[in-house]
Amino acid sequence: MIKLKTLVKNDCKCGDSCCTTNESINENVDDLKKIVKELEGASKMHKGQAERIQKHLEGMDESIVEGADDVRRTKRQMAMLIRQEGDFRKRMMNIEQGFLSDPNETNKKLATDIKKSYKDNVTKFMRDVVGMLRKMK
């Protein structure tokens, strides 16, 4: 890549469009100066937006505080959810046993599919909730 300063100083004479005349180089320089001014204006705009967002975030940090009551209430809800998940799992196992009561290949595949679906969705959700609860302060 040939730098613009090099072309202006040395006139490379490679025969490409970069060597035509100083007039086209000056036009390119003017275009580049316009782009630089636009970028400077955009930078100022983004700086202002960043400052407003930062002020908003600082205000939010102070307003979001979990207390001991919030943690206790959330843990109570989690215990209730765990009990419901146990009942849900028991019903899923009963459905799986219903599929396996008639031992043909289709039903065996359906039983493994329902168990896999439960593990991929419900079990993953429960793990995520317990992890999030541990992070709560």
Secondary structure, 3 states (H helix, E strand, C coil): CCCHHHHHHHCCCCCCHHHCCHHHHHHHHHHHHHHHHHHHHHHHHHHHHHHHHHHHHHHHHHHCCCCHHHHHHHHHHHHHHHHHHHHHHHHHHHHHHHHHCCCCHHHHHHHHHHHHHHHHHHHHHHHHHHHHHHHCC
